[in-house]
């Protein structure tokens, strides 16, 4: 029986824990979260006794090593301290991304895991999704020839961006991570994986252009409940989380999975009560133009990989849907892919366009199957299965995406300067 401890019961920790609890041969033996209500939501379903449930992380770690694997799904800037403590206790780790906004901390975790002979798998779940695996297989087959150019867009839905990066947990760089790392380390990891090459140089432009006081409507209140625009504003918290009964956009938008950030209940009255009266819930009823956010809402990157591939990547908050769009140009053909659908279009220069349909699970069900995939990988590897396909996101692999993000942010804050990757610390074996 493989034993697991889970630290952090936000949306990601709850998701991974639920998959693990449903896996044969796996037992969750301890959990920790600072909110007792989140523990109460899962402990019975996962079969965790009260004595093994903690709201104090010091008490959680004080019990010593009680499992084979620890899932760490806490906030970005807490990962380093939690991971180092867990490694000292001898745990293998399933570590939520990003590893850390500080590249030195990423390197320290990698070094300690290597020295102790422990496994650290980072949750770059898109590598485990059938859609992205199919793209990787096509590239590896050589059907496109040499890969010359990749154009990749991380299109963040306006409602998702407002929830997570304006009102929510990832709104401030100093408290969590830059948006590029928090949201797009997935994308940077995919680009590293697709090309099979480390990055040579990066330049980046971007900033916080829209979600600021300059764009607040005249006379807008500090929160949605008191605002005269709350019947028409697309960012009104009631519209976002419970929908509208009348007026513009009647009943269109219900962002129910987002409510887990501030309400463990999905009942309308409980959601509205949390938004209006709960100190934490009130964060999500603030006017999006009057928050304390400082992360970028638009960025463009230009990368040169060591193998010569050129990459242009964008990340922005101005989209109706969450989706990633990828175009890959090779010497023998082109590939077009968009993960909002399940179709990859392959155009070879000497043949007709081929339409490839990949059966995927919608993103809201777990990153196109990637969430379930990484759990299966973690369990399999700890049971002794080999990494024959070489697609797993070990800490040593994920360092590269974090180095690229570090270089991009350095460039952005210096007006788009081309940053050579030799300026960014790397693994020293």
Secondary structure, DSSP 8 states (H G I E B T S, - for coil): -EEEEEE--SHHHHHHHHHHHTSTTEEEEEEE-S-HHHHHHHHHHHT--GGGEES-HHHHHHT---SSEEEE-S-GGGHHHHHHHHHHTT-EEEE-S---SSHHHHHHHHHHHHHHT--EEE--GGGGSHHHHHHHHHHHHTTT-SEEEEEEEEEEEHHHHIIIIISSTTS-TTTS--HHHHHHHHHHHHHHHHHTS-EEEEEEEEE--SSSGGGS-TT--SBGGG-TTTTT-TT-HHHHHT--SSSTTTTT---GGGGGGT-S---HHHHHHHHHH-TTGGGGGB-TTSS---S-SEEEEEEEETTS-EEEEEEEEEESS-EEEEEEEESSEEEEEETTSSEEEEEETTS-EEEEE-----GGGTGGGHHHHHHHHHHHHHTT----S----BHHHHHHHHHHHHHHHHHHTTTS--EEGGGS-----
